[in-house]
Amino acid sequence: MTSVGFAILDYFTLSLDTKYARGKWLMTDRDIAFLKEMFCWEELSFATDKEIALQTNMSSERVRQIKHKALKRLRIAAKQGKNPAKNIITIIERSIKKDKDRNPHQAIINLCINEMPELPPYQIIKLLAELYFNKHSEIQATYNRYVFLNKTAEQKADYEIRKDQRRQETEAGLKTQLNKDIIWFDRIEKWSKESFVGLQPKRKVNQSEKYHFGEFFSIKCNRAVQYESGAELSFIKKLEANPAVIYYLELLVMR
């Protein structure tokens, strides 16, 4: 968590310790107790409306109303400069100025993701939106924007995982095909160039430039080697260029 994130937590804690401003009560003891349980920074505990409802024999909707009303009072006092939460609004406004589109919804999301990555984003984004926006529609728009962005990020991550799986399956299939069609020697050191002296290819091909049939003079084999396709000729040239290859021989492949 960055210094900005810690500052937001400190200002919010101080705002809950300020019960009244200029002789007027901002929140009741019950309101403060609910908010402290919903946003317990020290223990990183964030009780939901439903959990508090079970503890207090209230309905979840009633708990939500109490929370919303308490945060509304806190927001009004903060915007009037009567509560430490005013500093949180100042931080949000600075974040808005940094956003290239000056989008307040995105600025709040950025604050949460970049400055407080250890905290649960859904609760913190909702809290910051409640402290900044006056209209419920704006609060919900911030929440919905994060849900959309998060879903898009998850879909992109899933796509990358599936893409990697397909790549691995393709590579595994190619490896299987190579092991099926090509003889590989695990202990190349036991073989020498002399082992191939006198061996001749077991196939004969006719020269045809049109159909890519013909012969290619091999420096490593010191003779003309045969090929039956452009792909085979390309592979032969790769063998010629590979310093690990000492010698090779054409074989007749039965189809």
C-alpha positions in Angstrom: 0.0 0.0 0.0 1.3 3.4 -0.9 1.5 6.6 1.3 -1.7 7.8 -0.5 -3.5 4.7 0.5 -2.4 4.9 4.1 -3.5 8.6 4.1 -7.0 7.6 3.0 -7.3 5.0 5.7 -6.1 7.5 8.4 -8.5 10.2 7.3 -11.4 7.8 7.3 -10.5 6.6 10.8 -10.3 10.2 12.0 -13.6 11.0 10.4 -15.3 8.3 12.5 -13.8 9.7 15.7 -15.4 13.1 14.9 -19.0 12.5 16.1 -20.2 16.1 15.6 -19.2 19.3 13.9 -20.1 22.8 15.2 -22.4 21.4 17.8 -24.3 19.1 15.4 -24.2 15.3 15.6 -23.0 13.7 12.4 -23.4 10.0 13.3 -24.8 8.0 16.2 -22.7 5.5 18.1 -24.4 2.7 16.2 -23.5 4.3 12.9 -19.9 4.5 13.9 -19.8 0.9 15.2 -21.3 -0.4 11.9 -18.8 1.5 9.8 -15.8 0.5 11.9 -16.8 -3.2 11.6 -17.4 -2.8 7.8 -14.0 -1.1 7.4 -11.6 -2.5 10.0 -8.2 -1.5 8.6 -6.1 -2.9 11.4 -7.4 -6.5 11.1 -8.2 -6.2 7.3 -11.7 -7.3 8.1 -14.7 -6.1 6.1 -18.0 -7.2 7.4 -20.9 -7.3 4.9 -24.4 -5.9 5.4 -25.6 -9.5 5.7 -23.0 -10.4 8.4 -23.9 -7.3 10.5 -27.6 -8.0 10.0 -27.1 -11.5 11.5 -25.3 -10.0 14.5 -27.9 -7.3 15.2 -31.2 -9.1 14.3 -31.8 -6.6 11.5 -32.5 -7.1 7.9 -29.7 -6.6 5.4 -31.7 -3.9 3.7 -32.0 -2.0 7.0 -28.2 -2.3 7.6 -27.6 -1.0 4.1 -29.9 2.0 4.7 -28.1 2.9 8.0 -24.7 2.6 6.3 -25.8 4.8 3.3 -27.3 7.4 5.6 -24.2 7.6 7.8 -21.9 7.9 4.8 -24.1 10.6 3.3 -23.8 12.6 6.5 -20.1 12.1 6.4 -19.9 13.2 2.8 -21.9 16.4 3.4 -19.8 17.3 6.4 -16.6 16.6 4.5 -17.6 18.8 1.5 -18.4 21.6 4.0 -15.0 21.2 5.4 -16.3 20.1 8.8 -14.8 16.6 8.9 -11.3 15.0 8.2 -13.0 13.0 5.3 -12.6 16.3 3.3 -9.0 15.2 2.8 -10.2 12.0 1.1 -12.3 14.1 -1.3 -9.2 16.2 -2.0 -7.2 13.1 -2.9 -10.0 11.9 -5.2 -10.1 15.3 -6.9 -6.3 15.1 -7.5 -6.7 11.7 -8.9 -9.4 13.0 -11.3 -7.0 15.6 -12.6 -4.4 13.0 -13.3 -6.8 10.8 -15.3 -6.4 11.6 -19.0 -10.2 11.7 -19.5 -10.9 13.4 -16.2 -13.3 10.6 -15.5 -14.2 10.5 -11.8 -15.4 6.9 -11.9 -12.1 5.7 -13.4 -10.1 8.0 -11.0 -11.7 6.3 -8.0 -11.0 2.8 -9.4 -7.4 3.8 -10.1 -7.0 5.0 -6.5 -8.2 1.7 -5.2 -6.2 -0.5 -7.6 -2.9 1.5 -7.6 -2.8 2.9 -4.0 -4.5 0.2 -2.0 -4.1 -3.1 -3.9 -4.1 -5.2 -0.7 -7.7 -4.2 0.1 -10.8 -5.7 -1.4 -11.6 -3.5 -4.4 -15.4 -3.9 -4.4 -15.8 -2.5 -0.8 -13.2 0.2 -1.1 -14.5 1.5 -4.5 -18.0 1.6 -3.2 -16.8 3.5 -0.1 -14.9 6.1 -2.0 -17.8 6.6 -4.4 -20.2 7.0 -1.5 -17.9 9.7 0.0 -17.6 11.6 -3.3 -20.8 11.4 -5.3 -24.1 12.8 -4.2 -26.3 10.7 -6.5 -26.8 7.0 -6.1 -26.7 6.6 -9.8 -23.1 7.9 -9.9 -22.1 5.6 -7.0 -23.6 2.6 -8.9 -21.9 3.7 -12.2 -18.5 3.6 -10.5 -19.2 0.1 -9.1 -20.6 -1.1 -12.5 -17.5 0.3 -14.3 -15.2 -1.7 -12.1 -17.3 -4.9 -12.5 -17.1 -4.4 -16.3 -13.3 -3.8 -16.4 -12.7 -6.7 -14.0 -14.8 -9.0 -16.1 -12.9 -7.9 -19.3 -9.6 -8.5 -17.6 -10.7 -11.9 -16.5 -11.9 -12.8 -20.0 -8.5 -11.6 -21.5 -6.6 -13.7 -18.9 -8.8 -16.7 -19.8 -8.1 -16.1 -23.5 -4.4 -16.0 -22.9 -4.6 -19.3 -20.9 -6.6 -21.0 -23.6 -4.2 -19.6 -26.3 -1.2 -21.0 -24.3 -2.9 -24.4 -23.9 -3.6 -24.6 -27.7 0.1 -23.7 -28.3 1.3 -26.4 -26.0 -1.1 -28.9 -27.6 0.1 -27.9 -31.0 3.8 -28.3 -30.0 3.0 -31.6 -28.4 1.3 -32.8 -31.6 4.3 -31.7 -33.7 6.7 -33.4 -31.3 4.7 -36.6 -31.5 4.7 -36.4 -35.3 8.4 -35.8 -35.4 9.1 -38.7 -33.1 7.0 -40.8 -35.4 8.5 -39.8 -38.7 12.1 -39.2 -37.8 14.7 -41.4 -36.1 16.4 -39.4 -33.3 19.6 -40.7 -31.6 20.0 -39.9 -27.9 23.7 -40.7 -27.8 25.1 -39.0 -30.9 28.7 -39.4 -29.6 28.5 -43.1 -30.4 28.1 -42.3 -34.1 30.7 -41.0 -36.4 30.9 -39.9 -40.0 32.7 -43.1 -40.9 29.5 -45.0 -39.9 27.8 -43.7 -42.9 30.5 -44.3 -45.5 29.2 -46.3 -48.4 25.6 -45.9 -47.5 23.4 -44.9 -50.4 19.9 -43.5 -50.5 17.1 -46.1 -50.9 15.0 -44.0 -53.3 15.4 -42.5 -56.7 13.7 -39.3 -57.8 13.4 -37.7 -61.2 14.6 -34.1 -61.7 11.7 -31.7 -62.0 11.9 -28.0 -61.3 8.1 -27.6 -61.8 7.3 -30.2 -59.0 10.3 -29.5 -56.8 11.9 -32.9 -57.5 15.6 -33.2 -57.8 19.0 -33.2 -56.2 20.9 -30.8 -54.0 24.7 -31.1 -53.6 25.4 -31.6 -49.9 28.8 -30.4 -48.5 28.3 -32.6 -45.4 27.5 -35.7 -47.4 29.9 -34.8 -50.2 27.4 -35.9 -52.8 24.0 -35.0 -54.3 21.1 -35.7 -52.0 17.6 -36.1 -53.3 14.4 -34.2 -52.4 10.8 -34.5 -53.4 9.3 -31.2 -52.3 10.1 -27.7 -51.5 9.6 -28.4 -47.8 12.1 -31.2 -47.9 14.6 -29.0 -49.7 14.1 -26.4 -47.1 14.7 -29.0 -44.3 17.9 -30.2 -46.1 19.3 -26.7 -46.2 18.6 -26.4 -42.4 20.5 -29.6 -41.8 23.4 -28.2 -43.9 23.4 -25.0 -41.8 23.2 -26.8 -38.4 26.7 -27.4 -36.9 25.3 -30.2 -34.8 24.5 -32.3 -37.9 27.4 -34.4 -39.1 25.8 -36.5 -41.8 22.3 -37.5 -42.9 20.8 -39.9 -45.4 17.5 -40.0 -47.4 15.2 -42.9 -46.6 12.3 -44.3 -48.5 9.1 -43.4 -46.6 6.2 -45.8 -47.3 2.7 -44.2 -47.3 
